[in-house]
């Protein structure tokens, strides 16, 4: 059952990531990796909120928790893409953009998780 849930949620996360990242990147029309940044920040926010709400208010079977967190959010957000895009900017000598992306991703991700947790606590 766990493997089936990982597959289903992983597919959903992958498709959601692909759609949202492409949509944002196309709309911004920039070479800055806005799509990855938006996906990662939204993923952090949603994971923080859903995990916190589930811990406080729901009993979710372990297989479903793993499916949602590892399957969906593991496929939806992507640290590897973030790292690769940052490395490429550094290799190109674009230190300011790389630094901006690095700080906004890490600090923004932490803030998004905390916001999601706080909102979930209030529900």
GIQUI-V728229 format. One record per helix or strand of 3 or more residues. SS is the DSSP state (alpha for helix, beta for strand). FROM is the first residue (numbers start at 0). TO is the last residue. If there is no record, write none. Layout:
ss=SS from=FROM to=TO
ss=SS from=FROM to=TO
This chain:
ss=alpha from=1 to=27
ss=alpha from=33 to=56
ss=alpha from=61 to=75
ss=alpha from=78 to=90
ss=alpha from=94 to=121
